[in-house]
């Protein structure tokens, strides 16, 4: 039986990732979409899914927390 706790939901990206390329005939750069990002449920980081030179790249970003001395 499906419950609210084990039901999977399709998670859409919370952010879109772009790289900026200079255009010779303009002061404004060209924005090229290169991936997407999803924030973690704990709001302490995000997962990135990128396309770099035609290859898929997955990254995880976490907030920097200084270690206790």
PDB file of N, CA, C and O in Angstrom:
ATOM      1  N   UNK A   1       0.835  -1.181   0.000  1.00  0.00           N
ATOM      2  CA  UNK A   1       0.000   0.000   0.000  1.00  0.00           C
ATOM      3  C   UNK A   1       0.884   1.249   0.000  1.00  0.00           C
ATOM      4  O   UNK A   1       1.864   1.329   0.740  1.00  0.00           O
ATOM      5  N   UNK A   2       0.530   2.199  -0.821  1.00  0.00           N
ATOM      6  CA  UNK A   2       1.290   3.442  -0.938  1.00  0.00           C
ATOM      7  C   UNK A   2       0.843   4.405   0.165  1.00  0.00           C
ATOM      8  O   UNK A   2      -0.347   4.673   0.327  1.00  0.00           O
ATOM      9  N   UNK A   3       1.814   4.915   0.913  1.00  0.00           N
ATOM     10  CA  UNK A   3       1.506   5.899   1.954  1.00  0.00           C
ATOM     11  C   UNK A   3       2.168   7.209   1.593  1.00  0.00           C
ATOM     12  O   UNK A   3       2.966   7.278   0.657  1.00  0.00           O
ATOM     13  N   UNK A   4       1.838   8.240   2.333  1.00  0.00           N
ATOM     14  CA  UNK A   4       2.457   9.546   2.098  1.00  0.00           C
ATOM     15  C   UNK A   4       3.964   9.488   2.329  1.00  0.00           C
ATOM     16  O   UNK A   4       4.712  10.221   1.681  1.00  0.00           O
ATOM     17  N   UNK A   5       4.424   8.632   3.239  1.00  0.00           N
ATOM     18  CA  UNK A   5       5.841   8.565   3.560  1.00  0.00           C
ATOM     19  C   UNK A   5       6.662   7.886   2.479  1.00  0.00           C
ATOM     20  O   UNK A   5       7.812   8.268   2.260  1.00  0.00           O
ATOM     21  N   UNK A   6       6.102   6.878   1.789  1.00  0.00           N
ATOM     22  CA  UNK A   6       6.910   6.181   0.795  1.00  0.00           C
ATOM     23  C   UNK A   6       6.534   6.530  -0.642  1.00  0.00           C
ATOM     24  O   UNK A   6       7.042   5.912  -1.578  1.00  0.00           O
ATOM     25  N   UNK A   7       5.664   7.498  -0.825  1.00  0.00           N
ATOM     26  CA  UNK A   7       5.286   7.915  -2.164  1.00  0.00           C
ATOM     27  C   UNK A   7       6.419   8.756  -2.760  1.00  0.00           C
ATOM     28  O   UNK A   7       6.898   9.698  -2.128  1.00  0.00           O
ATOM     29  N   UNK A   8       6.835   8.415  -3.957  1.00  0.00           N
ATOM     30  CA  UNK A   8       7.887   9.197  -4.606  1.00  0.00           C
ATOM     31  C   UNK A   8       7.236  10.279  -5.457  1.00  0.00           C
ATOM     32  O   UNK A   8       6.223  10.055  -6.119  1.00  0.00           O
ATOM     33  N   UNK A   9       7.838  11.437  -5.419  1.00  0.00           N
ATOM     34  CA  UNK A   9       7.360  12.560  -6.204  1.00  0.00           C
ATOM     35  C   UNK A   9       8.434  12.926  -7.210  1.00  0.00           C
ATOM     36  O   UNK A   9       9.628  12.806  -6.934  1.00  0.00           O
ATOM     37  N   UNK A  10       8.000  13.374  -8.377  1.00  0.00           N
ATOM     38  CA  UNK A  10       8.966  13.848  -9.360  1.00  0.00           C
ATOM     39  C   UNK A  10       9.474  15.197  -8.869  1.00  0.00           C
ATOM     40  O   UNK A  10       8.695  16.116  -8.618  1.00  0.00           O
ATOM     41  N   UNK A  11      10.788  15.299  -8.739  1.00  0.00           N
ATOM     42  CA  UNK A  11      11.386  16.533  -8.234  1.00  0.00           C
ATOM     43  C   UNK A  11      11.960  17.316  -9.403  1.00  0.00           C
ATOM     44  O   UNK A  11      12.871  16.855 -10.092  1.00  0.00           O
ATOM     45  N   UNK A  12      11.423  18.486  -9.612  1.00  0.00           N
ATOM     46  CA  UNK A  12      11.912  19.358 -10.669  1.00  0.00           C
ATOM     47  C   UNK A  12      13.057  20.208 -10.133  1.00  0.00           C
ATOM     48  O   UNK A  12      13.105  20.499  -8.938  1.00  0.00           O
ATOM     49  N   UNK A  13      13.975  20.606 -11.002  1.00  0.00           N
ATOM     50  CA  UNK A  13      15.106  21.423 -10.540  1.00  0.00           C
ATOM     51  C   UNK A  13      14.637  22.713  -9.882  1.00  0.00           C
ATOM     52  O   UNK A  13      13.657  23.327 -10.303  1.00  0.00           O
ATOM     53  N   UNK A  14      15.358  23.105  -8.844  1.00  0.00           N
ATOM     54  CA  UNK A  14      15.070  24.372  -8.179  1.00  0.00           C
ATOM     55  C   UNK A  14      15.884  25.508  -8.793  1.00  0.00           C
ATOM     56  O   UNK A  14      15.550  26.680  -8.621  1.00  0.00           O
ATOM     57  N   UNK A  15      16.960  25.156  -9.515  1.00  0.00           N
ATOM     58  CA  UNK A  15      17.827  26.145 -10.149  1.00  0.00           C
ATOM     59  C   UNK A  15      18.235  25.639 -11.542  1.00  0.00           C
ATOM     60  O   UNK A  15      18.268  24.435 -11.794  1.00  0.00           O
ATOM     61  N   UNK A  16      18.536  26.566 -12.419  1.00  0.00           N
ATOM     62  CA  UNK A  16      19.090  26.251 -13.736  1.00  0.00           C
ATOM     63  C   UNK A  16      20.519  26.783 -13.752  1.00  0.00           C
ATOM     64  O   UNK A  16      20.783  27.867 -13.231  1.00  0.00           O
ATOM     65  N   UNK A  17      21.442  26.027 -14.346  1.00  0.00           N
ATOM     66  CA  UNK A  17      22.862  26.398 -14.388  1.00  0.00           C
ATOM     67  C   UNK A  17      23.200  26.874 -15.798  1.00  0.00           C
ATOM     68  O   UNK A  17      22.863  26.214 -16.782  1.00  0.00           O
ATOM     69  N   UNK A  18      23.865  28.019 -15.890  1.00  0.00           N
ATOM     70  CA  UNK A  18      24.276  28.596 -17.162  1.00  0.00           C
ATOM     71  C   UNK A  18      25.770  28.892 -17.130  1.00  0.00           C
ATOM     72  O   UNK A  18      26.341  29.100 -16.059  1.00  0.00           O
ATOM     73  N   UNK A  19      26.402  28.913 -18.292  1.00  0.00           N
ATOM     74  CA  UNK A  19      27.710  29.548 -18.374  1.00  0.00           C
ATOM     75  C   UNK A  19      27.565  30.706 -19.335  1.00  0.00           C
ATOM     76  O   UNK A  19      26.731  30.683 -20.241  1.00  0.00           O
ATOM     77  N   UNK A  20      28.386  31.716 -19.125  1.00  0.00           N
ATOM     78  CA  UNK A  20      28.295  32.937 -19.902  1.00  0.00           C
ATOM     79  C   UNK A  20      29.451  33.008 -20.877  1.00  0.00           C
ATOM     80  O   UNK A  20      30.611  32.828 -20.505  1.00  0.00           O
ATOM     81  N   UNK A  21      29.117  33.273 -22.136  1.00  0.00           N
ATOM     82  CA  UNK A  21      30.144  33.375 -23.175  1.00  0.00           C
ATOM     83  C   UNK A  21      30.060  34.770 -23.778  1.00  0.00           C
ATOM     84  O   UNK A  21      28.984  35.244 -24.140  1.00  0.00           O
ATOM     85  N   UNK A  22      31.218  35.418 -23.877  1.00  0.00           N
ATOM     86  CA  UNK A  22      31.268  36.750 -24.484  1.00  0.00           C
ATOM     87  C   UNK A  22      30.854  36.687 -25.946  1.00  0.00           C
ATOM     88  O   UNK A  22      31.195  35.749 -26.667  1.00  0.00           O
ATOM     89  N   UNK A  23      30.106  37.711 -26.370  1.00  0.00           N
ATOM     90  CA  UNK A  23      29.725  37.833 -27.771  1.00  0.00           C
ATOM     91  C   UNK A  23      30.508  39.008 -28.345  1.00  0.00           C
ATOM     92  O   UNK A  23      30.560  40.077 -27.738  1.00  0.00           O
ATOM     93  N   UNK A  24      31.107  38.816 -29.496  1.00  0.00           N
ATOM     94  CA  UNK A  24      31.955  39.842 -30.111  1.00  0.00           C
ATOM     95  C   UNK A  24      31.168  41.101 -30.444  1.00  0.00           C
ATOM     96  O   UNK A  24      31.711  42.203 -30.366  1.00  0.00           O
ATOM     97  N   UNK A  25      29.917  40.959 -30.809  1.00  0.00           N
ATOM     98  CA  UNK A  25      29.139  42.107 -31.266  1.00  0.00           C
ATOM     99  C   UNK A  25      28.221  42.689 -30.193  1.00  0.00           C
ATOM    100  O   UNK A  25      27.312  43.455 -30.512  1.00  0.00           O
ATOM    101  N   UNK A  26      28.447  42.335 -28.923  1.00  0.00           N
ATOM    102  CA  UNK A  26      27.556  42.797 -27.870  1.00  0.00           C
ATOM    103  C   UNK A  26      28.304  42.923 -26.548  1.00  0.00           C
ATOM    104  O   UNK A  26      29.278  42.215 -26.291  1.00  0.00           O
ATOM    105  N   UNK A  27      27.824  43.843 -25.719  1.00  0.00           N
ATOM    106  CA  UNK A  27      28.376  43.969 -24.372  1.00  0.00           C
ATOM    107  C   UNK A  27      27.783  42.908 -23.449  1.00  0.00           C
ATOM    108  O   UNK A  27      28.376  42.569 -22.425  1.00  0.00           O
ATOM    109  N   UNK A  28      26.614  42.388 -23.813  1.00  0.00           N
ATOM    110  CA  UNK A  28      25.949  41.366 -23.001  1.00  0.00           C
ATOM    111  C   UNK A  28      26.434  39.980 -23.408  1.00  0.00           C
ATOM    112  O   UNK A  28      26.492  39.665 -24.597  1.00  0.00           O
ATOM    113  N   UNK A  29      26.781  39.152 -22.430  1.00  0.00           N
ATOM    114  CA  UNK A  29      27.222  37.797 -22.768  1.00  0.00           C
ATOM    115  C   UNK A  29      26.049  36.914 -23.187  1.00  0.00           C
ATOM    116  O   UNK A  29      24.892  37.211 -22.888  1.00  0.00           O
ATOM    117  N   UNK A  30      26.362  35.848 -23.868  1.00  0.00           N
ATOM    118  CA  UNK A  30      25.368  34.850 -24.234  1.00  0.00           C
ATOM    119  C   UNK A  30      25.222  33.880 -23.063  1.00  0.00           C
ATOM    120  O   UNK A  30      26.222  33.365 -22.563  1.00  0.00           O
ATOM    121  N   UNK A  31      24.000  33.626 -22.623  1.00  0.00           N
ATOM    122  CA  UNK A  31      23.732  32.702 -21.529  1.00  0.00           C
ATOM    123  C   UNK A  31      23.428  31.341 -22.134  1.00  0.00           C
ATOM    124  O   UNK A  31      22.458  31.191 -22.877  1.00  0.00           O
ATOM    125  N   UNK A  32      24.245  30.360 -21.823  1.00  0.00           N
ATOM    126  CA  UNK A  32      24.081  29.023 -22.386  1.00  0.00           C
ATOM    127  C   UNK A  32      23.737  28.062 -21.255  1.00  0.00           C
ATOM    128  O   UNK A  32      24.510  27.876 -20.315  1.00  0.00           O
ATOM    129  N   UNK A  33      22.564  27.458 -21.369  1.00  0.00           N
ATOM    130  CA  UNK A  33      22.118  26.519 -20.328  1.00  0.00           C
ATOM    131  C   UNK A  33      22.989  25.274 -20.382  1.00  0.00           C
ATOM    132  O   UNK A  33      23.165  24.664 -21.437  1.00  0.00           O
ATOM    133  N   UNK A  34      23.534  24.907 -19.222  1.00  0.00           N
ATOM    134  CA  UNK A  34      24.428  23.755 -19.169  1.00  0.00           C
ATOM    135  C   UNK A  34      24.018  22.720 -18.127  1.00  0.00           C
ATOM    136  O   UNK A  34      24.661  21.677 -18.004  1.00  0.00           O
ATOM    137  N   UNK A  35      22.949  23.000 -17.372  1.00  0.00           N
ATOM    138  CA  UNK A  35      22.538  22.003 -16.395  1.00  0.00           C
ATOM    139  C   UNK A  35      21.430  22.491 -15.485  1.00  0.00           C
ATOM    140  O   UNK A  35      20.781  23.508 -15.732  1.00  0.00           O
ATOM    141  N   UNK A  36      21.238  21.719 -14.414  1.00  0.00           N
ATOM    142  CA  UNK A  36      20.193  22.012 -13.444  1.00  0.00           C
ATOM    143  C   UNK A  36      20.695  21.661 -12.048  1.00  0.00           C
ATOM    144  O   UNK A  36      21.667  20.923 -11.887  1.00  0.00           O
ATOM    145  N   UNK A  37      20.011  22.205 -11.043  1.00  0.00           N
ATOM    146  CA  UNK A  37      20.387  21.949  -9.650  1.00  0.00           C
ATOM    147  C   UNK A  37      19.133  21.761  -8.807  1.00  0.00           C
ATOM    148  O   UNK A  37      18.077  22.331  -9.082  1.00  0.00           O
ATOM    149  N   UNK A  38      19.287  20.943  -7.773  1.00  0.00           N
ATOM    150  CA  UNK A  38      18.215  20.655  -6.830  1.00  0.00           C
ATOM    151  C   UNK A  38      18.728  20.914  -5.428  1.00  0.00           C
ATOM    152  O   UNK A  38      19.795  20.424  -5.058  1.00  0.00           O
ATOM    153  N   UNK A  39      17.979  21.681  -4.640  1.00  0.00           N
ATOM    154  CA  UNK A  39      18.395  21.908  -3.258  1.00  0.00           C
ATOM    155  C   UNK A  39      18.102  20.657  -2.429  1.00  0.00           C
ATOM    156  O   UNK A  39      17.138  19.937  -2.689  1.00  0.00           O
ATOM    157  N   UNK A  40      18.945  20.413  -1.433  1.00  0.00           N
ATOM    158  CA  UNK A  40      18.747  19.286  -0.520  1.00  0.00           C
ATOM    159  C   UNK A  40      17.602  19.603   0.426  1.00  0.00           C
ATOM    160  O   UNK A  40      17.309  20.769   0.693  1.00  0.00           O
ATOM    161  N   UNK A  41      16.966  18.571   0.924  1.00  0.00           N
ATOM    162  CA  UNK A  41      15.843  18.738   1.853  1.00  0.00           C
ATOM    163  C   UNK A  41      16.258  19.490   3.115  1.00  0.00           C
ATOM    164  O   UNK A  41      15.441  20.185   3.719  1.00  0.00           O
ATOM    165  N   UNK A  42      17.530  19.355   3.519  1.00  0.00           N
ATOM    166  CA  UNK A  42      18.000  20.042   4.729  1.00  0.00           C
ATOM    167  C   UNK A  42      18.456  21.474   4.457  1.00  0.00           C
ATOM    168  O   UNK A  42      18.888  22.170   5.376  1.00  0.00           O
ATOM    169  N   UNK A  43      18.364  21.918   3.208  1.00  0.00           N
ATOM    170  CA  UNK A  43      18.776  23.268   2.794  1.00  0.00           C
ATOM    171  C   UNK A  43      20.235  23.569   3.103  1.00  0.00           C
ATOM    172  O   UNK A  43      20.612  24.734   3.239  1.00  0.00           O
ATOM    173  N   UNK A  44      21.055  22.538   3.215  1.00  0.00           N
ATOM    174  CA  UNK A  44      22.479  22.713   3.493  1.00  0.00           C
ATOM    175  C   UNK A  44      23.334  22.510   2.235  1.00  0.00           C
ATOM    176  O   UNK A  44      24.562  22.557   2.304  1.00  0.00           O
ATOM    177  N   UNK A  45      22.691  22.288   1.102  1.00  0.00           N
ATOM    178  CA  UNK A  45      23.456  22.081  -0.125  1.00  0.00           C
ATOM    179  C   UNK A  45      22.561  21.798  -1.305  1.00  0.00           C
ATOM    180  O   UNK A  45      21.343  21.966  -1.241  1.00  0.00           O
ATOM    181  N   UNK A  46      23.189  21.363  -2.393  1.00  0.00           N
ATOM    182  CA  UNK A  46      22.428  21.043  -3.596  1.00  0.00           C
ATOM    183  C   UNK A  46      23.180  20.045  -4.465  1.00  0.00           C
ATOM    184  O   UNK A  46      24.398  19.902  -4.361  1.00  0.00           O
ATOM    185  N   UNK A  47      22.442  19.366  -5.313  1.00  0.00           N
ATOM    186  CA  UNK A  47      23.002  18.484  -6.329  1.00  0.00           C
ATOM    187  C   UNK A  47      22.963  19.220  -7.653  1.00  0.00           C
ATOM    188  O   UNK A  47      21.964  19.855  -7.991  1.00  0.00           O
ATOM    189  N   UNK A  48      24.064  19.135  -8.410  1.00  0.00           N
ATOM    190  CA  UNK A  48      24.126  19.727  -9.731  1.00  0.00           C
ATOM    191  C   UNK A  48      24.276  18.629 -10.767  1.00  0.00           C
ATOM    192  O   UNK A  48      25.014  17.665 -10.564  1.00  0.00           O
ATOM    193  N   UNK A  49      23.581  18.781 -11.859  1.00  0.00           N
ATOM    194  CA  UNK A  49      23.706  17.881 -12.989  1.00  0.00           C
ATOM    195  C   UNK A  49      24.062  18.758 -14.186  1.00  0.00           C
ATOM    196  O   UNK A  49      23.252  19.572 -14.628  1.00  0.00           O
ATOM    197  N   UNK A  50      25.286  18.586 -14.711  1.00  0.00           N
ATOM    198  CA  UNK A  50      25.800  19.457 -15.766  1.00  0.00           C
ATOM    199  C   UNK A  50      26.149  18.663 -17.019  1.00  0.00           C
ATOM    200  O   UNK A  50      26.355  17.451 -16.969  1.00  0.00           O
ATOM    201  N   UNK A  51      26.210  19.366 -18.136  1.00  0.00           N
ATOM    202  CA  UNK A  51      26.767  18.836 -19.373  1.00  0.00           C
ATOM    203  C   UNK A  51      28.013  19.670 -19.663  1.00  0.00           C
ATOM    204  O   UNK A  51      27.915  20.866 -19.937  1.00  0.00           O
ATOM    205  N   UNK A  52      29.179  19.036 -19.602  1.00  0.00           N
ATOM    206  CA  UNK A  52      30.452  19.733 -19.822  1.00  0.00           C
ATOM    207  C   UNK A  52      31.139  19.082 -21.012  1.00  0.00           C
ATOM    208  O   UNK A  52      31.547  17.923 -20.954  1.00  0.00           O
ATOM    209  N   UNK A  53      31.260  19.840 -22.081  1.00  0.00           N
ATOM    210  CA  UNK A  53      31.881  19.353 -23.314  1.00  0.00           C
ATOM    211  C   UNK A  53      31.250  18.032 -23.755  1.00  0.00           C
ATOM    212  O   UNK A  53      31.943  17.114 -24.193  1.00  0.00           O
ATOM    213  N   UNK A  54      29.919  17.954 -23.633  1.00  0.00           N
ATOM    214  CA  UNK A  54      29.184  16.786 -24.071  1.00  0.00           C
ATOM    215  C   UNK A  54      29.157  15.629 -23.105  1.00  0.00           C
ATOM    216  O   UNK A  54      28.594  14.581 -23.421  1.00  0.00           O
ATOM    217  N   UNK A  55      29.751  15.786 -21.930  1.00  0.00           N
ATOM    218  CA  UNK A  55      29.796  14.709 -20.947  1.00  0.00           C
ATOM    219  C   UNK A  55      28.960  15.080 -19.723  1.00  0.00           C
ATOM    220  O   UNK A  55      29.027  16.217 -19.256  1.00  0.00           O
ATOM    221  N   UNK A  56      28.176  14.141 -19.201  1.00  0.00           N
ATOM    222  CA  UNK A  56      27.415  14.428 -17.982  1.00  0.00           C
ATOM    223  C   UNK A  56      28.339  14.471 -16.763  1.00  0.00           C
ATOM    224  O   UNK A  56      29.223  13.630 -16.604  1.00  0.00           O
ATOM    225  N   UNK A  57      28.116  15.459 -15.918  1.00  0.00           N
ATOM    226  CA  UNK A  57      28.908  15.627 -14.693  1.00  0.00           C
ATOM    227  C   UNK A  57      27.936  15.868 -13.545  1.00  0.00           C
ATOM    228  O   UNK A  57      27.062  16.730 -13.638  1.00  0.00           O
ATOM    229  N   UNK A  58      28.088  15.110 -12.468  1.00  0.00           N
ATOM    230  CA  UNK A  58      27.259  15.298 -11.274  1.00  0.00           C
ATOM    231  C   UNK A  58      28.129  15.838 -10.151  1.00  0.00           C
ATOM    232  O   UNK A  58      29.224  15.330  -9.908  1.00  0.00           O
ATOM    233  N   UNK A  59      27.641  16.867  -9.468  1.00  0.00           N
ATOM    234  CA  UNK A  59      28.360  17.486  -8.357  1.00  0.00           C
ATOM    235  C   UNK A  59      27.429  17.617  -7.165  1.00  0.00           C
ATOM    236  O   UNK A  59      26.213  17.730  -7.323  1.00  0.00           O
ATOM    237  N   UNK A  60      28.001  17.601  -5.982  1.00  0.00           N
ATOM    238  CA  UNK A  60      27.267  17.877  -4.745  1.00  0.00           C
ATOM    239  C   UNK A  60      27.943  19.061  -4.086  1.00  0.00           C
ATOM    240  O   UNK A  60      29.164  19.080  -3.926  1.00  0.00           O
ATOM    241  N   UNK A  61      27.159  20.037  -3.708  1.00  0.00           N
ATOM    242  CA  UNK A  61      27.654  21.232  -3.016  1.00  0.00           C
ATOM    243  C   UNK A  61      27.060  21.220  -1.610  1.00  0.00           C
ATOM    244  O   UNK A  61      25.858  21.016  -1.438  1.00  0.00           O
ATOM    245  N   UNK A  62      27.904  21.437  -0.616  1.00  0.00           N
ATOM    246  CA  UNK A  62      27.442  21.515   0.771  1.00  0.00           C
ATOM    247  C   UNK A  62      27.976  22.805   1.388  1.00  0.00           C
ATOM    248  O   UNK A  62      29.055  23.274   1.024  1.00  0.00           O
ATOM    249  N   UNK A  63      27.214  23.377   2.328  1.00  0.00           N
ATOM    250  CA  UNK A  63      27.670  24.564   3.052  1.00  0.00           C
ATOM    251  C   UNK A  63      28.932  24.233   3.810  1.00  0.00           C
ATOM    252  O   UNK A  63      29.084  23.134   4.345  1.00  0.00           O
ATOM    253  N   UNK A  64      29.828  25.186   3.851  1.00  0.00           N
ATOM    254  CA  UNK A  64      31.069  25.023   4.583  1.00  0.00           C
ATOM    255  C   UNK A  64      30.799  25.214   6.074  1.00  0.00           C
ATOM    256  O   UNK A  64      30.296  26.255   6.498  1.00  0.00           O
ATOM    257  N   UNK A  65      31.138  24.208   6.853  1.00  0.00           N
ATOM    258  CA  UNK A  65      30.963  24.294   8.296  1.00  0.00           C
ATOM    259  C   UNK A  65      32.329  24.142   8.946  1.00  0.00           C
ATOM    260  O   UNK A  65      32.936  23.074   8.865  1.00  0.00           O
ATOM    261  N   UNK A  66      32.821  25.199   9.593  1.00  0.00           N
ATOM    262  CA  UNK A  66      34.133  25.096  10.241  1.00  0.00           C
ATOM    263  C   UNK A  66      34.136  23.970  11.267  1.00  0.00           C
ATOM    264  O   UNK A  66      33.170  23.769  12.003  1.00  0.00           O
ATOM    265  N   UNK A  67      35.263  23.235  11.295  1.00  0.00           N
ATOM    266  CA  UNK A  67      35.403  22.155  12.263  1.00  0.00           C
ATOM    267  C   UNK A  67      35.719  22.725  13.632  1.00  0.00           C
ATOM    268  O   UNK A  67      36.468  23.695  13.754  1.00  0.00           O
ATOM    269  N   UNK A  68      35.147  22.118  14.658  1.00  0.00           N
ATOM    270  CA  UNK A  68      35.428  22.542  16.038  1.00  0.00           C
ATOM    271  C   UNK A  68      36.860  22.176  16.385  1.00  0.00           C
ATOM    272  O   UNK A  68      37.342  21.099  16.035  1.00  0.00           O
ATOM    273  N   UNK A  69      37.527  23.077  17.070  1.00  0.00           N
ATOM    274  CA  UNK A  69      38.938  22.822  17.436  1.00  0.00           C
ATOM    275  C   UNK A  69      39.058  22.115  18.751  1.00  0.00           C
ATOM    276  O   UNK A  69      40.169  21.829  19.199  1.00  0.00           O
TER     277      UNK A  69
END
